[in-house]
């Protein structure tokens, strides 16, 4: 048996506001648990009425006693620590800002897959192309599909001459 909760009118109003403003069924249920507890209902009767376990009722009461109405809101789990260490991020930033040609590759633009492969060789930490794109975006880099042109590979004088001849041919019937 847990101690009964005595709520002030302000606490009751706060729980009502939270209950009716939330989209989460769990938060709604937890608010009901506290409100029903303040009316003197037992843990087992609340659990039976709301279709949850008596442990859930005890946990909601305990959290409310410790942190008030804000403790009834779901807490985001911390999750797994990222494999992208600060050293990895620093190497990624340096590589992105360096031409692949200077690093000995046969291409002039980084793609997310190529960058991931390069960094996997350097750091022995492998990320997928999608994760590399997310990391790049998170650190202020944008990813675009490169536009392939022949600029720089063509003979510019022959190109200009052909362009002029084409303009003349277009004007004459």
TIVO-2410 file (N, C-alpha, C; in nm, 3 decimals):
# residues 173
REC num residu      c1      c2      c3 atome chaine
REC   1      X   0.084  -0.119   0.000     N      A
REC   1      X   0.000   0.000   0.000    CA      A
REC   1      X   0.088   0.124   0.000     C      A
REC   2      X   0.062   0.216  -0.090     N      A
REC   2      X   0.138   0.340  -0.097    CA      A
REC   2      X   0.068   0.449  -0.020     C      A
REC   3      X   0.141   0.552   0.012     N      A
REC   3      X   0.082   0.668   0.080    CA      A
REC   3      X  -0.013   0.736  -0.018     C      A
REC   4      X  -0.123   0.790   0.034     N      A
REC   4      X  -0.216   0.858  -0.055    CA      A
REC   4      X  -0.159   0.994  -0.093     C      A
REC   5      X  -0.194   1.039  -0.211     N      A
REC   5      X  -0.148   1.168  -0.260    CA      A
REC   5      X  -0.254   1.273  -0.229     C      A
REC   6      X  -0.212   1.385  -0.175     N      A
REC   6      X  -0.302   1.497  -0.152    CA      A
REC   6      X  -0.259   1.607  -0.248     C      A
REC   7      X  -0.349   1.644  -0.339     N      A
REC   7      X  -0.318   1.746  -0.439    CA      A
REC   7      X  -0.385   1.877  -0.403     C      A
REC   8      X  -0.312   1.985  -0.427     N      A
REC   8      X  -0.372   2.116  -0.415    CA      A
REC   8      X  -0.454   2.143  -0.541     C      A
REC   9      X  -0.533   2.248  -0.538     N      A
REC   9      X  -0.614   2.282  -0.655    CA      A
REC   9      X  -0.524   2.316  -0.775     C      A
REC  10      X  -0.412   2.383  -0.747     N      A
REC  10      X  -0.318   2.419  -0.855    CA      A
REC  10      X  -0.256   2.294  -0.917     C      A
REC  11      X  -0.221   2.196  -0.833     N      A
REC  11      X  -0.163   2.072  -0.885    CA      A
REC  11      X  -0.266   1.994  -0.967     C      A
REC  12      X  -0.391   1.993  -0.919     N      A
REC  12      X  -0.499   1.926  -0.992    CA      A
REC  12      X  -0.516   1.991  -1.129     C      A
REC  13      X  -0.518   2.126  -1.133     N      A
REC  13      X  -0.534   2.198  -1.260    CA      A
REC  13      X  -0.417   2.172  -1.354     C      A
REC  14      X  -0.295   2.167  -1.298     N      A
REC  14      X  -0.177   2.139  -1.379    CA      A
REC  14      X  -0.187   2.001  -1.444     C      A
REC  15      X  -0.228   1.901  -1.367     N      A
REC  15      X  -0.244   1.766  -1.422    CA      A
REC  15      X  -0.354   1.761  -1.527     C      A
REC  16      X  -0.463   1.834  -1.504     N      A
REC  16      X  -0.571   1.839  -1.603    CA      A
REC  16      X  -0.523   1.902  -1.733     C      A
REC  17      X  -0.448   2.012  -1.722     N      A
REC  17      X  -0.395   2.077  -1.843    CA      A
REC  17      X  -0.302   1.983  -1.919     C      A
REC  18      X  -0.214   1.918  -1.845     N      A
REC  18      X  -0.121   1.824  -1.908    CA      A
REC  18      X  -0.198   1.709  -1.973     C      A
REC  19      X  -0.297   1.657  -1.904     N      A
REC  19      X  -0.375   1.542  -1.953    CA      A
REC  19      X  -0.448   1.575  -2.083     C      A
REC  20      X  -0.504   1.694  -2.091     N      A
REC  20      X  -0.583   1.727  -2.210    CA      A
REC  20      X  -0.502   1.790  -2.322     C      A
REC  21      X  -0.377   1.825  -2.294     N      A
REC  21      X  -0.295   1.886  -2.400    CA      A
REC  21      X  -0.197   1.786  -2.463     C      A
REC  22      X  -0.184   1.669  -2.406     N      A
REC  22      X  -0.088   1.572  -2.457    CA      A
REC  22      X  -0.150   1.483  -2.564     C      A
REC  23      X  -0.065   1.438  -2.656     N      A
REC  23      X  -0.108   1.341  -2.757    CA      A
REC  23      X  -0.068   1.200  -2.716     C      A
REC  24      X   0.006   1.189  -2.608     N      A
REC  24      X   0.058   1.060  -2.563    CA      A
REC  24      X  -0.042   0.990  -2.470     C      A
REC  25      X  -0.078   0.868  -2.504     N      A
REC  25      X  -0.170   0.790  -2.421    CA      A
REC  25      X  -0.108   0.758  -2.286     C      A
REC  26      X   0.023   0.740  -2.283     N      A
REC  26      X   0.091   0.708  -2.157    CA      A
REC  26      X   0.088   0.826  -2.060     C      A
REC  27      X   0.111   0.946  -2.113     N      A
REC  27      X   0.107   1.064  -2.027    CA      A
REC  27      X  -0.036   1.084  -1.974     C      A
REC  28      X  -0.135   1.065  -2.061     N      A
REC  28      X  -0.276   1.076  -2.021    CA      A
REC  28      X  -0.305   0.977  -1.909     C      A
REC  29      X  -0.261   0.851  -1.928     N      A
REC  29      X  -0.283   0.747  -1.827    CA      A
REC  29      X  -0.215   0.782  -1.695     C      A
REC  30      X  -0.091   0.831  -1.702     N      A
REC  30      X  -0.018   0.865  -1.580    CA      A
REC  30      X  -0.085   0.978  -1.504     C      A
REC  31      X  -0.139   1.076  -1.577     N      A
REC  31      X  -0.212   1.185  -1.511    CA      A
REC  31      X  -0.337   1.130  -1.442     C      A
REC  32      X  -0.407   1.039  -1.508     N      A
REC  32      X  -0.525   0.978  -1.447    CA      A
REC  32      X  -0.488   0.900  -1.321     C      A
REC  33      X  -0.376   0.832  -1.325     N      A
REC  33      X  -0.330   0.756  -1.207    CA      A
REC  33      X  -0.314   0.850  -1.089     C      A
REC  34      X  -0.249   0.963  -1.111     N      A
REC  34      X  -0.225   1.057  -1.001    CA      A
REC  34      X  -0.357   1.117  -0.953     C      A
REC  35      X  -0.444   1.154  -1.046     N      A
REC  35      X  -0.573   1.213  -1.007    CA      A
REC  35      X  -0.659   1.113  -0.929     C      A
REC  36      X  -0.663   0.989  -0.974     N      A
REC  36      X  -0.741   0.886  -0.905    CA      A
REC  36      X  -0.678   0.853  -0.769     C      A
REC  37      X  -0.545   0.858  -0.761     N      A
REC  37      X  -0.478   0.834  -0.634    CA      A
REC  37      X  -0.513   0.942  -0.532     C      A
REC  38      X  -0.524   1.065  -0.581     N      A
REC  38      X  -0.557   1.174  -0.489    CA      A
REC  38      X  -0.701   1.163  -0.438     C      A
REC  39      X  -0.785   1.090  -0.510     N      A
REC  39      X  -0.923   1.068  -0.465    CA      A
REC  39      X  -0.933   0.952  -0.368     C      A
REC  40      X  -0.819   0.885  -0.343     N      A
REC  40      X  -0.816   0.778  -0.244    CA      A
REC  40      X  -0.833   0.639  -0.301     C      A
REC  41      X  -0.833   0.624  -0.433     N      A
REC  41      X  -0.848   0.490  -0.492    CA      A
REC  41      X  -0.721   0.409  -0.467     C      A
REC  42      X  -0.739   0.280  -0.453     N      A
REC  42      X  -0.624   0.192  -0.427    CA      A
REC  42      X  -0.547   0.166  -0.557     C      A
REC  43      X  -0.426   0.121  -0.537     N      A
REC  43      X  -0.338   0.092  -0.651    CA      A
REC  43      X  -0.400  -0.014  -0.740     C      A
REC  44      X  -0.452  -0.122  -0.682     N      A
REC  44      X  -0.507  -0.232  -0.762    CA      A
REC  44      X  -0.634  -0.191  -0.835     C      A
REC  45      X  -0.717  -0.109  -0.773     N      A
REC  45      X  -0.841  -0.067  -0.841    CA      A
REC  45      X  -0.809   0.028  -0.956     C      A
REC  46      X  -0.709   0.113  -0.940     N      A
REC  46      X  -0.667   0.202  -1.049    CA      A
REC  46      X  -0.612   0.119  -1.165     C      A
REC  47      X  -0.528   0.022  -1.132     N      A
REC  47      X  -0.468  -0.064  -1.235    CA      A
REC  47      X  -0.576  -0.140  -1.312     C      A
REC  48      X  -0.675  -0.192  -1.241     N      A
REC  48      X  -0.783  -0.267  -1.307    CA      A
REC  48      X  -0.867  -0.174  -1.394     C      A
REC  49      X  -0.896  -0.055  -1.345     N      A
REC  49      X  -0.981   0.039  -1.418    CA      A
REC  49      X  -0.913   0.091  -1.545     C      A
REC  50      X  -0.780   0.114  -1.537     N      A
REC  50      X  -0.708   0.170  -1.651    CA      A
REC  50      X  -0.644   0.064  -1.740     C      A
REC  51      X  -0.651  -0.062  -1.698     N      A
REC  51      X  -0.596  -0.169  -1.781    CA      A
REC  51      X  -0.444  -0.172  -1.784     C      A
REC  52      X  -0.384  -0.139  -1.672     N      A
REC  52      X  -0.236  -0.144  -1.664    CA      A
REC  52      X  -0.199  -0.225  -1.541     C      A
REC  53      X  -0.071  -0.246  -1.522     N      A
REC  53      X  -0.025  -0.322  -1.408    CA      A
REC  53      X  -0.014  -0.237  -1.282     C      A
REC  54      X  -0.017  -0.303  -1.169     N      A
REC  54      X  -0.005  -0.229  -1.042    CA      A
REC  54      X   0.135  -0.168  -1.029     C      A
REC  55      X   0.234  -0.229  -1.094     N      A
REC  55      X   0.369  -0.172  -1.094    CA      A
REC  55      X   0.370  -0.038  -1.168     C      A
REC  56      X   0.289  -0.027  -1.275     N      A
REC  56      X   0.280   0.099  -1.350    CA      A
REC  56      X   0.223   0.208  -1.262     C      A
REC  57      X   0.120   0.173  -1.183     N      A
REC  57      X   0.059   0.271  -1.092    CA      A
REC  57      X   0.162   0.316  -0.988     C      A
REC  58      X   0.234   0.220  -0.931     N      A
REC  58      X   0.336   0.254  -0.831    CA      A
REC  58      X   0.445   0.343  -0.890     C      A
REC  59      X   0.489   0.308  -1.013     N      A
REC  59      X   0.594   0.387  -1.078    CA      A
REC  59      X   0.547   0.530  -1.105     C      A
REC  60      X   0.425   0.546  -1.154     N      A
REC  60      X   0.373   0.681  -1.183    CA      A
REC  60      X   0.363   0.763  -1.055     C      A
REC  61      X   0.316   0.702  -0.947     N      A
REC  61      X   0.308   0.774  -0.818    CA      A
REC  61      X   0.447   0.816  -0.770     C      A
REC  62      X   0.542   0.721  -0.779     N      A
REC  62      X   0.679   0.749  -0.733    CA      A
REC  62      X   0.741   0.863  -0.814     C      A
REC  63      X   0.724   0.859  -0.946     N      A
REC  63      X   0.780   0.965  -1.032    CA      A
REC  63      X   0.714   1.099  -1.003     C      A
REC  64      X   0.583   1.098  -0.978     N      A
REC  64      X   0.515   1.225  -0.949    CA      A
REC  64      X   0.565   1.283  -0.817     C      A
REC  65      X   0.584   1.198  -0.717     N      A
REC  65      X   0.635   1.247  -0.587    CA      A
REC  65      X   0.774   1.308  -0.603     C      A
REC  66      X   0.857   1.249  -0.689     N      A
REC  66      X   0.995   1.298  -0.707    CA      A
REC  66      X   1.003   1.424  -0.792     C      A
REC  67      X   0.922   1.431  -0.899     N      A
REC  67      X   0.942   1.542  -0.993    CA      A
REC  67      X   0.820   1.619  -1.035     C      A
REC  68      X   0.706   1.593  -0.974     N      A
REC  68      X   0.585   1.664  -1.010    CA      A
REC  68      X   0.532   1.622  -1.146     C      A
REC  69      X   0.450   1.708  -1.207     N      A
REC  69      X   0.384   1.674  -1.333    CA      A
REC  69      X   0.484   1.654  -1.446     C      A
REC  70      X   0.595   1.725  -1.444     N      A
REC  70      X   0.695   1.710  -1.550    CA      A
REC  70      X   0.757   1.571  -1.551     C      A
REC  71      X   0.757   1.504  -1.437     N      A
REC  71      X   0.814   1.369  -1.430    CA      A
REC  71      X   0.725   1.267  -1.501     C      A
REC  72      X   0.599   1.303  -1.529     N      A
REC  72      X   0.508   1.211  -1.598    CA      A
REC  72      X   0.531   1.211  -1.749     C      A
REC  73      X   0.603   1.309  -1.799     N      A
REC  73      X   0.634   1.315  -1.942    CA      A
REC  73      X   0.740   1.212  -1.975     C      A
REC  74      X   0.735   1.152  -2.094     N      A
REC  74      X   0.835   1.051  -2.130    CA      A
REC  74      X   0.974   1.112  -2.143     C      A
REC  75      X   1.071   1.041  -2.096     N      A
REC  75      X   1.210   1.085  -2.106    CA      A
REC  75      X   1.273   1.018  -2.226     C      A
REC  76      X   1.345   1.097  -2.307     N      A
REC  76      X   1.410   1.042  -2.426    CA      A
REC  76      X   1.527   0.954  -2.382     C      A
REC  77      X   1.532   0.830  -2.429     N      A
REC  77      X   1.646   0.744  -2.393    CA      A
REC  77      X   1.775   0.798  -2.455     C      A
REC  78      X   1.884   0.777  -2.388     N      A
REC  78      X   2.012   0.831  -2.433    CA      A
REC  78      X   2.061   0.766  -2.561     C      A
REC  79      X   2.034   0.639  -2.579     N      A
REC  79      X   2.076   0.571  -2.702    CA      A
REC  79      X   2.224   0.535  -2.699     C      A
REC  80      X   2.266   0.470  -2.805     N      A
REC  80      X   2.404   0.425  -2.816    CA      A
REC  80      X   2.494   0.542  -2.850     C      A
REC  81      X   2.614   0.540  -2.797     N      A
REC  81      X   2.712   0.645  -2.825    CA      A
REC  81      X   2.754   0.636  -2.972     C      A
REC  82      X   2.768   0.750  -3.036     N      A
REC  82      X   2.803   0.754  -3.177    CA      A
REC  82      X   2.946   0.704  -3.200     C      A
REC  83      X   2.964   0.637  -3.312     N      A
REC  83      X   3.099   0.594  -3.349    CA      A
REC  83      X   3.177   0.707  -3.414     C      A
REC  84      X   3.107   0.815  -3.447     N      A
REC  84      X   3.174   0.931  -3.508    CA      A
REC  84      X   3.235   1.015  -3.395     C      A
REC  85      X   3.356   0.981  -3.360     N      A
REC  85      X   3.426   1.052  -3.252    CA      A
REC  85      X   3.468   1.191  -3.299     C      A
REC  86      X   3.505   1.279  -3.208     N      A
REC  86      X   3.554   1.411  -3.249    CA      A
REC  86      X   3.672   1.403  -3.346     C      A
REC  87      X   3.759   1.303  -3.329     N      A
REC  87      X   3.872   1.284  -3.420    CA      A
REC  87      X   3.821   1.246  -3.560     C      A
REC  88      X   3.721   1.159  -3.566     N      A
REC  88      X   3.662   1.119  -3.694    CA      A
REC  88      X   3.600   1.240  -3.763     C      A
REC  89      X   3.526   1.320  -3.689     N      A
REC  89      X   3.461   1.439  -3.744    CA      A
REC  89      X   3.566   1.536  -3.798     C      A
REC  90      X   3.675   1.553  -3.723     N      A
REC  90      X   3.782   1.642  -3.769    CA      A
REC  90      X   3.843   1.592  -3.899     C      A
REC  91      X   3.867   1.462  -3.910     N      A
REC  91      X   3.922   1.405  -4.033    CA      A
REC  91      X   3.822   1.417  -4.148     C      A
REC  92      X   3.693   1.403  -4.117     N      A
REC  92      X   3.591   1.416  -4.220    CA      A
REC  92      X   3.589   1.559  -4.275     C      A
REC  93      X   3.592   1.656  -4.185     N      A
REC  93      X   3.591   1.797  -4.228    CA      A
REC  93      X   3.714   1.830  -4.312     C      A
REC  94      X   3.828   1.778  -4.271     N      A
REC  94      X   3.952   1.803  -4.346    CA      A
REC  94      X   3.945   1.739  -4.485     C      A
REC  95      X   3.896   1.615  -4.491     N      A
REC  95      X   3.889   1.546  -4.620    CA      A
REC  95      X   3.790   1.613  -4.714     C      A
REC  96      X   3.677   1.658  -4.663     N      A
REC  96      X   3.575   1.722  -4.747    CA      A
REC  96      X   3.631   1.849  -4.811     C      A
REC  97      X   3.713   1.919  -4.738     N      A
REC  97      X   3.766   2.046  -4.786    CA      A
REC  97      X   3.893   2.029  -4.869     C      A
REC  98      X   3.936   1.905  -4.889     N      A
REC  98      X   4.053   1.875  -4.969    CA      A
REC  98      X   4.008   1.806  -5.098     C      A
REC  99      X   4.068   1.845  -5.209     N      A
REC  99      X   4.033   1.782  -5.336    CA      A
REC  99      X   4.079   1.636  -5.335     C      A
REC 100      X   3.994   1.545  -5.382     N      A
REC 100      X   4.034   1.404  -5.388    CA      A
REC 100      X   4.156   1.384  -5.478     C      A
REC 101      X   4.174   1.472  -5.578     N      A
REC 101      X   4.291   1.461  -5.665    CA      A
REC 101      X   4.420   1.479  -5.585     C      A
REC 102      X   4.419   1.571  -5.488     N      A
REC 102      X   4.539   1.594  -5.405    CA      A
REC 102      X   4.570   1.475  -5.316     C      A
REC 103      X   4.467   1.394  -5.289     N      A
REC 103      X   4.488   1.277  -5.204    CA      A
REC 103      X   4.520   1.152  -5.286     C      A
REC 104      X   4.534   1.170  -5.418     N      A
REC 104      X   4.575   1.059  -5.504    CA      A
REC 104      X   4.462   0.982  -5.567     C      A
REC 105      X   4.340   1.031  -5.559     N      A
REC 105      X   4.228   0.962  -5.622    CA      A
REC 105      X   4.212   1.010  -5.765     C      A
REC 106      X   4.143   0.933  -5.848     N      A
REC 106      X   4.125   0.965  -5.988    CA      A
REC 106      X   3.994   1.037  -6.016     C      A
REC 107      X   3.937   1.101  -5.918     N      A
REC 107      X   3.814   1.177  -5.937    CA      A
REC 107      X   3.829   1.312  -5.868     C      A
REC 108      X   3.747   1.407  -5.909     N      A
REC 108      X   3.766   1.544  -5.857    CA      A
REC 108      X   3.660   1.587  -5.757     C      A
REC 109      X   3.554   1.510  -5.741     N      A
REC 109      X   3.448   1.544  -5.646    CA      A
REC 109      X   3.423   1.428  -5.551     C      A
REC 110      X   3.396   1.462  -5.425     N      A
REC 110      X   3.361   1.359  -5.328    CA      A
REC 110      X   3.214   1.322  -5.345     C      A
REC 111      X   3.184   1.197  -5.337     N      A
REC 111      X   3.047   1.152  -5.317    CA      A
REC 111      X   3.043   1.101  -5.173     C      A
REC 112      X   2.925   1.083  -5.119     N      A
REC 112      X   2.915   1.036  -4.981    CA      A
REC 112      X   2.978   0.896  -4.969     C      A
REC 113      X   2.955   0.812  -5.068     N      A
REC 113      X   3.011   0.675  -5.064    CA      A
REC 113      X   3.164   0.678  -5.072     C      A
REC 114      X   3.217   0.761  -5.161     N      A
REC 114      X   3.363   0.770  -5.175    CA      A
REC 114      X   3.426   0.827  -5.048     C      A
REC 115      X   3.362   0.928  -4.990     N      A
REC 115      X   3.414   0.987  -4.867    CA      A
REC 115      X   3.411   0.886  -4.753     C      A
REC 116      X   3.302   0.810  -4.744     N      A
REC 116      X   3.292   0.707  -4.641    CA      A
REC 116      X   3.402   0.602  -4.656     C      A
REC 117      X   3.428   0.564  -4.780     N      A
REC 117      X   3.533   0.465  -4.806    CA      A
REC 117      X   3.670   0.520  -4.771     C      A
REC 118      X   3.696   0.645  -4.808     N      A
REC 118      X   3.824   0.709  -4.776    CA      A
REC 118      X   3.845   0.714  -4.624     C      A
REC 119      X   3.740   0.757  -4.553     N      A
REC 119      X   3.752   0.769  -4.407    CA      A
REC 119      X   3.762   0.632  -4.340     C      A
REC 120      X   3.700   0.530  -4.400     N      A
REC 120      X   3.712   0.394  -4.346    CA      A
REC 120      X   3.857   0.347  -4.354     C      A
REC 121      X   3.926   0.383  -4.464     N      A
REC 121      X   4.069   0.347  -4.477    CA      A
REC 121      X   4.154   0.423  -4.375     C      A
REC 122      X   4.118   0.549  -4.350     N      A
REC 122      X   4.197   0.632  -4.260    CA      A
REC 122      X   4.173   0.597  -4.113     C      A
REC 123      X   4.047   0.576  -4.076     N      A
REC 123      X   4.011   0.563  -3.935    CA      A
REC 123      X   3.970   0.423  -3.893     C      A
REC 124      X   3.945   0.336  -3.989     N      A
REC 124      X   3.895   0.200  -3.964    CA      A
REC 124      X   3.754   0.201  -3.904     C      A
REC 125      X   3.681   0.311  -3.923     N      A
REC 125      X   3.541   0.321  -3.881    CA      A
REC 125      X   3.459   0.338  -4.008     C      A
REC 126      X   3.369   0.243  -4.034     N      A
REC 126      X   3.294   0.243  -4.159    CA      A
REC 126      X   3.151   0.289  -4.134     C      A
REC 127      X   3.105   0.385  -4.218     N      A
REC 127      X   2.967   0.432  -4.214    CA      A
REC 127      X   2.904   0.408  -4.351     C      A
REC 128      X   2.773   0.390  -4.352     N      A
REC 128      X   2.701   0.374  -4.478    CA      A
REC 128      X   2.692   0.511  -4.547     C      A
REC 129      X   2.652   0.509  -4.671     N      A
REC 129      X   2.638   0.633  -4.747    CA      A
REC 129      X   2.532   0.724  -4.684     C      A
REC 130      X   2.420   0.666  -4.641     N      A
REC 130      X   2.315   0.745  -4.577    CA      A
REC 130      X   2.363   0.809  -4.447     C      A
REC 131      X   2.435   0.731  -4.366     N      A
REC 131      X   2.485   0.786  -4.240    CA      A
REC 131      X   2.588   0.894  -4.266     C      A
REC 132      X   2.670   0.879  -4.369     N      A
REC 132      X   2.769   0.981  -4.404    CA      A
REC 132      X   2.698   1.110  -4.443     C      A
REC 133      X   2.589   1.099  -4.519     N      A
REC 133      X   2.513   1.218  -4.557    CA      A
REC 133      X   2.458   1.287  -4.433     C      A
REC 134      X   2.406   1.209  -4.337     N      A
REC 134      X   2.354   1.268  -4.213    CA      A
REC 134      X   2.464   1.337  -4.136     C      A
REC 135      X   2.582   1.275  -4.129     N      A
REC 135      X   2.694   1.338  -4.058    CA      A
REC 135      X   2.737   1.468  -4.126     C      A
REC 136      X   2.743   1.466  -4.257     N      A
REC 136      X   2.782   1.586  -4.331    CA      A
REC 136      X   2.681   1.699  -4.307     C      A
REC 137      X   2.553   1.668  -4.314     N      A
REC 137      X   2.450   1.769  -4.289    CA      A
REC 137      X   2.458   1.822  -4.146     C      A
REC 138      X   2.483   1.733  -4.051     N      A
REC 138      X   2.492   1.774  -3.911    CA      A
REC 138      X   2.607   1.869  -3.885     C      A
REC 139      X   2.708   1.866  -3.970     N      A
REC 139      X   2.825   1.951  -3.951    CA      A
REC 139      X   2.834   2.062  -4.056     C      A
REC 140      X   2.721   2.094  -4.118     N      A
REC 140      X   2.713   2.212  -4.203    CA      A
REC 140      X   2.753   2.193  -4.347     C      A
REC 141      X   2.767   2.071  -4.393     N      A
REC 141      X   2.802   2.047  -4.533    CA      A
REC 141      X   2.677   2.003  -4.608     C      A
REC 142      X   2.666   2.046  -4.734     N      A
REC 142      X   2.553   2.001  -4.815    CA      A
REC 142      X   2.604   1.899  -4.916     C      A
REC 143      X   2.516   1.809  -4.952     N      A
REC 143      X   2.553   1.703  -5.045    CA      A
REC 143      X   2.470   1.721  -5.171     C      A
REC 144      X   2.538   1.733  -5.283     N      A
REC 144      X   2.472   1.749  -5.413    CA      A
REC 144      X   2.528   1.648  -5.510     C      A
REC 145      X   2.448   1.613  -5.605     N      A
REC 145      X   2.494   1.526  -5.712    CA      A
REC 145      X   2.583   1.610  -5.804     C      A
REC 146      X   2.704   1.566  -5.837     N      A
REC 146      X   2.791   1.647  -5.921    CA      A
REC 146      X   2.739   1.656  -6.064     C      A
REC 147      X   2.760   1.770  -6.126     N      A
REC 147      X   2.723   1.790  -6.265    CA      A
REC 147      X   2.847   1.759  -6.348     C      A
REC 148      X   2.837   1.660  -6.431     N      A
REC 148      X   2.951   1.618  -6.513    CA      A
REC 148      X   2.952   1.696  -6.644     C      A
REC 149      X   3.061   1.765  -6.669     N      A
REC 149      X   3.077   1.840  -6.794    CA      A
REC 149      X   3.213   1.805  -6.852     C      A
REC 150      X   3.233   1.845  -6.975     N      A
REC 150      X   3.363   1.823  -7.039    CA      A
REC 150      X   3.453   1.945  -7.024     C      A
REC 151      X   3.408   2.044  -6.948     N      A
REC 151      X   3.487   2.164  -6.929    CA      A
REC 151      X   3.622   2.125  -6.869     C      A
REC 152      X   3.727   2.177  -6.926     N      A
REC 152      X   3.861   2.144  -6.880    CA      A
REC 152      X   3.922   2.027  -6.956     C      A
REC 153      X   3.840   1.947  -7.021     N      A
REC 153      X   3.890   1.833  -7.096    CA      A
REC 153      X   3.886   1.857  -7.247     C      A
REC 154      X   3.812   1.961  -7.288     N      A
REC 154      X   3.798   1.987  -7.431    CA      A
REC 154      X   3.901   2.091  -7.478     C      A
REC 155      X   3.922   2.094  -7.604     N      A
REC 155      X   4.010   2.193  -7.667    CA      A
REC 155      X   3.927   2.321  -7.681     C      A
REC 156      X   3.957   2.420  -7.598     N      A
REC 156      X   3.875   2.542  -7.593    CA      A
REC 156      X   3.877   2.621  -7.724     C      A
REC 157      X   3.990   2.626  -7.793     N      A
REC 157      X   3.995   2.702  -7.920    CA      A
REC 157      X   3.910   2.633  -8.026     C      A
REC 158      X   3.916   2.501  -8.035     N      A
REC 158      X   3.835   2.428  -8.131    CA      A
REC 158      X   3.687   2.441  -8.094     C      A
REC 159      X   3.656   2.444  -7.965     N      A
REC 159      X   3.517   2.459  -7.919    CA      A
REC 159      X   3.461   2.594  -7.962     C      A
REC 160      X   3.540   2.701  -7.937     N      A
REC 160      X   3.494   2.836  -7.975    CA      A
REC 160      X   3.474   2.847  -8.126     C      A
REC 161      X   3.568   2.786  -8.204     N      A
REC 161      X   3.558   2.790  -8.351    CA      A
REC 161      X   3.432   2.718  -8.398     C      A
REC 162      X   3.405   2.601  -8.342     N      A
REC 162      X   3.287   2.523  -8.379    CA      A
REC 162      X   3.159   2.596  -8.339     C      A
REC 163      X   3.160   2.662  -8.224     N      A
REC 163      X   3.045   2.737  -8.178    CA      A
REC 163      X   3.014   2.853  -8.273     C      A
REC 164      X   3.119   2.922  -8.319     N      A
REC 164      X   3.101   3.033  -8.413    CA      A
REC 164      X   3.046   2.982  -8.547     C      A
REC 165      X   3.100   2.871  -8.594     N      A
REC 165      X   3.051   2.812  -8.720    CA      A
REC 165      X   2.905   2.771  -8.708     C      A
REC 166      X   2.866   2.717  -8.593     N      A
REC 166      X   2.728   2.677  -8.570    CA      A
REC 166      X   2.636   2.799  -8.571     C      A
REC 167      X   2.681   2.908  -8.512     N      A
REC 167      X   2.600   3.031  -8.511    CA      A
REC 167      X   2.579   3.082  -8.652     C      A
REC 168      X   2.683   3.076  -8.738     N      A
REC 168      X   2.671   3.119  -8.878    CA      A
REC 168      X   2.574   3.029  -8.952     C      A
REC 169      X   2.586   2.896  -8.930     N      A
REC 169      X   2.497   2.802  -8.997    CA      A
REC 169      X   2.350   2.821  -8.956     C      A
REC 170      X   2.328   2.857  -8.834     N      A
REC 170      X   2.190   2.880  -8.787    CA      A
REC 170      X   2.130   3.003  -8.853     C      A
REC 171      X   2.211   3.105  -8.884     N      A
REC 171      X   2.161   3.229  -8.942    CA      A
REC 171      X   2.135   3.217  -9.092     C      A
REC 172      X   2.207   3.130  -9.160     N      A
REC 172      X   2.190   3.118  -9.307    CA      A
REC 172      X   2.084   3.013  -9.339     C      A
REC 173      X   2.000   3.043  -9.440     N      A
REC 173      X   1.895   2.947  -9.478    CA      A
REC 173      X   1.949   2.828  -9.556     C      A
***
